[in-house]
Amino acid sequence: MTASSVMDLPDDHLTISPPVLYFGTPVVLVVTRNEDGTSNITPMSSAWALGSCVVLGLSTAGHGAANLRRERECTLNFASAELWPKVEKIARGTGRDPVPAFKHAIGYSYMGDKFAAGGFTAVSSERVRAPRISECPLQFEARLVAIHGDAVDLGSTPQKALIIECEVVRVHAHRGIVVPGTDHIDTQKWNPLYYVFRHYFGDARDLGRTFRAEI
């Protein structure tokens, strides 16, 4: 039998159709500017980074996507695990007024000031006009690069998802999570909030490091 042979063994896996595929990514609080100069916070968990770019998946029904398309900049604020109650306080809020009917039907309501509602503090950015969230230990300032392709169908709701590419132009990290004298995040001290199948998770355990950790 070769190394690539498939073995015919009993399989304990089930074939399922879960309602969501949020298998576990960090919670990102995307801050954008409204038309009147105030700010909106969009909690989301569909983001991944490659080099200096971060790719976001944002609903077309959300106010954040419209703001980002118009303003072409945002901040990406990564919540720590202990912030989950604050994140949940704004989870049912939307900056869109009137609230889309399908969102209203599942419990969303208009929330004009999500900073106040969540107990967050806005701090000025250096390269973009959208503010950062002081309570988040890791913050990226970013500019819109592209919105790729057609919107992705999200299934049973009228909303779709946009695939949005942003370039990170500045990174801020609380001194408590930075290895002194370096630009490295201290993974022993950084405890990100994860969103896994619609549940909040924290207290990730460090299992070891890859050879690239020192680069």
C-alpha positions, 0 to 999 in steps of 0.5 A: 500500500502506497502512502497515498492509498485510501484505507477502507475503514469504519468512519465515525463522521456524519454528513450534516448541513449546519445552518452556518459555516462560522467554524471559528475566526477572531471577532473583528469590530469594523469601524466606518464613518457615516455620511454625517461624520459619526461612526458605526461599528460592525461586529463580524467574524469573516476575515482573513489576512495575507501579507498587508491585506485583510479580506472581509466578508460583509453583508450587503444589508449592513450599514458598514458595507455601505459606509466602507464602499463610500468612504473607502477606509475603516479600522479593524479592531480585534476584541479580546475574550473578556470584551464579549459582553460588550460585543453582544450588546451591539450584536442586535443593532444596525446603523441602517434606518429604517431597519430592513424587514428581515432583520427586524423580524429576527430582533434587530433594531436601529442603533445610532451610537454603538460606541455608547451602547457597547461601552466602547471608547473612540480614539483617533486614527493616524492614517484614516478618518474612522476612529479606533476602539480603545478597548481592543488591544489590536487595531488596524487602520485600513483602506479599501482596495477592491470589492471582488466579483458578485455578491455571495448568496447567503441562503434563506435571507435577502442579504448577500455578502460582499468580498472586500479587500483592504490594505492595512496602513497602520497597526496599533497594539497595546504595549501589554501584548507586544514583546518588549523591543520587538514588533512581535505580538506576545501570544502568551498575553494576547487572548483574542475573542473567537466566534465559533458556530455562533458562540463566543470563545476565548482563553485559547491555549498555546500548543507550540510554535512554527519555525516561522515564528521568529521571522 
